[in-house]
Amino acid sequence: MTPEEKTALATAHPLDFTIQYPPRREYFQDNFRGPYVPALVGAAESMLLYVHVPFCKAKCYYCNFAVDVRPDASVHKGYVDRLVKVIEAADDLLAPSEIPGIDIGGGTPTILATEQLERILNALQPFKARSPVAFPLSIETTPFIAANDRAKLSAMVNGGVDRISVGLQSMNDEVLRSFNRREQESVGSKAVENLMTAGFKRVSVDLIFALPGQTDEQWLSDLKRVIALGPDAITTYDCLYRGKGRALTKRTADKPSPERYGQLYDVGYDLLLASGYHAPYGSVNFSRHAGETGTSAYFERRLLDGMPYLGLGNYASSLHGDAWWLAPYGVNAWTKAVDSGVNFPFGDCYRLPQEEVQAKYLLLSLSFGLIDTERFFKAFGMDFNQRFKREIEYALAKNWLRQEGKKYYIVNGKFSCMPSIRSLFYSARSINWLNQQSQFVQT
């Protein structure tokens, strides 16, 4: 499969080539799913941990995560009962392992009652004690909770949460309503102010660009208002339109072009750097602190170092060796499996060839604006320049990438080329599979 063939498909269907790999869940299901049992015994020397809390007030139109919008406190407590049980089982399983990063995500973890949230945090303390990094434990929250429940913020600080990220997504009420975030209106500034004074070691804010109908003025206003609040980090997600789970995919006929993504990214990048934040060009993660990427320890080591990780909770994913597996999708299915005595239940499990694991890793690494060949060698025991010789030569000739020492960086002004750059690292098998599909996201 030549670079020209890969990039031709990306040019025709750019919104299909995002940081998320595989290109479709069905690709792995068609090719790599089987009756495999994940190799949980003999965990890695270092292992990352992800804890999934699926509950949300409502599902945003851009979201394709496994969320549950039931407000029933008994459902929440029942889920936490099982989650604490499997966290304790994971402590036994991973007893020999260092735990460089721990993320509590969702959903909205902080939608839980404070008592239930504290139970999870208490169960995670043994993992945090085995972490070699400064800020290992990170959690996600929403603007409404951050703005209105200072007592819960204090409980998280006291419970050992080092870093918290708040998904503002936008500071504009009209934009928020357009993707079903009505409860979050007009609370963004108060939310960040509360987080900044609660005692967390790091506070991060998430914003989305290239939302349906979003104007340059709205995007710049969002950035300026957040920058003025001074959070430690800002992540600027490019809105995705791929995937069956996103209502946005069906609700929005007019989707942004690669040029539009590039335009919005470039004005945001310039403003953030001028305001004291830093990141390589092409990265969506910005930090005010030198030497930090702006993301959590869990995501930094998963995305940049390709470290193995164990996910706990419904539809949480795990990667260890050549196995990638997901827990049962729904809360009820997951809790039933745990009640049957299976601490680490799984639904789909895939035995992945190395080229598929590499594709997952490289696309995620590019979300930091770079490919680090030393990290690639450490993760895969393989010379990156030999493995992707044709692709790198092609990207350099196109002036999409530049080399600096043992790293490759996105060339300034080339964010609009990201679909083509990503396509270079798709496996040949995935490109062939995509070519055989009758429908793409734009058709």
Secondary structure, DSSP 4 states (H G I P E B T S, - for coil): --HHHHHHHHHHSGGG-SS-SSS-HHHHHHHTB-S-----SS--SB-EEEEEE-B-SS--TT--S--B----HHHHHHHHHHHHHHHHHHHHHTTTSB---EEEEES-GGGS-HHHHHHHHHHHHHHHHT--SSS-EEEEE-HHHHHH-HHHHHHHHHTT--EEEEEEE-S-HHHHHHTT-GGGTT-HHHHHHHHHHTT-SEEEEEEEES-TT--HHHHHHHHHHHHHH--SEEEEEEPP--STT-HHHHH-SSPPPHHHHHHHHHHHHHHHHHTT-B--TTBSEEESSTT--SS-HHHHHHHHH---EEEESTT-EEEETTEEEE--SSHHHHHHHHHTT-SS--S-EEE--HHHHHHHHHHHHTTBTEEEHHHHHHHHSS-HHHHTHHHHHHHHHTTSEEEETTEEEEPTT-GGGHHHHHHTTS-HHHHHHHHT-S--TT-
